[in-house]
Amino acid sequence: MNTTAPPPSESPQTLVQVLKARQQHRARSRMERNQSETSDDNLILTTSDHANCDTIAALDPLTLHHSATENPSWIQWDPAGDDLHRPPPMQQHHNKSNLKNILKSDHCEHFVLSSKRPQNFVRDSDPITRFAEYPKLDALFAKKRDLVRACATPARWIKTDLWNFDLRRIGAQFDVILIDPPLAEYAHRNMETFNSEFKQAPLGCSPDLKRVWSWDDIASLNIQDIAAPRSFIFIWIGDGDGLEFGRDLLAKWGYRRAEDIVWAKTNKETEGSYHVGPFPVLQRQKEHCLVGIKGTLRRSSDTHFIHCNVDTDILISEEPPHGSTAKPAELYTVIENFCLGKRRLELFGREGNKRDGWLTVGAELESSFYNQEEYQAWFRNAPLVPFNQDIETLRPKSPPPKFNRRF
C-alpha cells in the first residue's frame, strides 16, 4: 500500500479527483465480484426479498444512488425524475449476498465529494409532512396545533433597548422565556453577518444592534425577576463556548438544565458551508439551544402544565443565507407543544418573530404594541392551555419512575 502523502503543491481539486477515481475503482471491483458470484450460484430473488430490498433502498436518495451504481442490472434510479424502476420479481436473478452492499451509504465521503451534508438525506424532516404515514401522531399534532391557536392571546411587542431596559417594567412573570442573543460567535462567522447585523447598523439605533453581547452582558439581564416560580427558559448559545457559559447563565438565573436541543443545518440549496472559522477543528453544521427548568414539576402528575415526549430534541432545517442569524420557526411549536403555560416571552426578537401567544421584545421592532393591564387580564382566569381528552389519549406518556425522581 502506498502511504506517501501527496506533495504540498497538489491542489484541492486534484484530491477530489483522486477520491472520485478511488470510488469508481471500488464500484468496478464490487461489480466484477458480484458477477463472479452470481455466475456460480444464480438465485431467484423472491417477493419477500424484494420487499426487504424496497425497505432498505428507501432509506435515502444516497442509498439509492449506491444501489444503482453497484447493481445496475437490478435497479435503476433516475436522479432527474427521482423515479425508481425495478424489473418484475420473477424475471431478475440476484445474489442475496449483494444485499450487504445496498446498505453502504458513505455520507462522509459523499460530503467530501459533493459538500452535501448527511442531514440533507434524513427522511421526514419537514414538519408539515413528517407524520403523513403515522395517523396517530398526525392526529396528535393537528389537535395540538388547533388547540394552541384557538386559545392563543394576540401577539404583542415592545420596541426597546435591552442594553438599558429593566425587564421588571414589563409587569408580568412568564411561563416560558426564549432568548436569541446577538453572540460574538455570529459576528465572527463571516463579514456579511458582522456588517449586516453588528457593524453598519443605522445611526441612532439601539446598542444591541450595533454590538455583540458578551456572556457577562447577557448575565446582566434580570431574568430571575420575570420568571414564574415554575417556568422554562430556552436560550440559543451557538456552537462554541456557549456550551459552557450557557449552563452558567441558567444557574445564575435559578434554572436547572433539562435538555439540549440541537439544530442540524442542511445545505440542500447551497454548496458547502457558509463559514469555516479559525477556531473549530471540524466544520460546524449545528447550533444548540439549552432548555432550563425552574421549580419542581413531575412528569406524571403535572400534565396540566407539561406534556413530555411529544417532540424530539433535534431540529433539521436549511441554514439561512449569509449574514442571517434566523432560527428555525419549528422551535415555537416544540415549546407550545411542551409547556401549556400561555405567558410566553421572546427577547431580542425581530419583526419576523411576532407570533400570537407571544410577547416579543427587542430593538429591531418597528414599534411597540403593549398594554400592561390588558396583558395581565388575559391570564387571570385562563393561564393555561385547556385540557383536551383527545390529546391526552393520543400523546406519548412518560413511563412510571423507578425511583422518586422529580423532573
Salt bridges, closest charged atoms under 4 A:
ASP49 OD2 - LYS96 NZ 3.85
ASP54 OD1 - ARG86 NE 3.12
ASP60 OD2 - HIS107 NE2 3.72
GLU70 OE2 - ARG30 NH2 3.30
ASP106 OD2 - LYS104 NZ 3.88
GLU109 OE1 - ARG26 NH2 2.92
GLU133 OE2 - ARG123 NH2 3.96
ASP166 OD2 - ARG168 NH2 3.08
ASP175 OD1 - ARG343 NH2 2.83
ASP180 OD1 - LYS327 NZ 2.91
GLU185 OE2 - ARG189 NH2 3.20
GLU197 OE1 - ARG350 NH2 3.00
ASP217 OD2 - ARG211 NH2 3.14
ASP225 OD2 - ARG168 NE 3.87
ASP239 OD2 - ARG284 NE 3.92
ASP239 OD1 - LYS286 NZ 2.70
ASP239 OD1 - HIS288 NE2 3.25
ASP260 OD2 - HIS288 ND1 3.09
GLU287 OE2 - ARG189 NH2 3.00
GLU287 OE2 - LYS265 NZ 2.78
ASP302 OD1 - ARG230 NH1 3.58
GLU319 OE1 - ARG117 NH2 2.94
GLU319 OE2 - HIS275 NE2 3.94
GLU330 OE2 - ARG130 NH1 2.91
GLU336 OE2 - ARG355 NE 2.95
GLU351 OE1 - LYS354 NZ 2.95
GLU364 OE2 - ARG350 NE 2.84
GLU374 OE1 - ARG156 NE 3.38
ASP390 OD2 - LYS143 NZ 3.65
GLU392 OE1 - HIS307 NE2 3.96
GLU392 OE1 - ARG395 NE 3.10
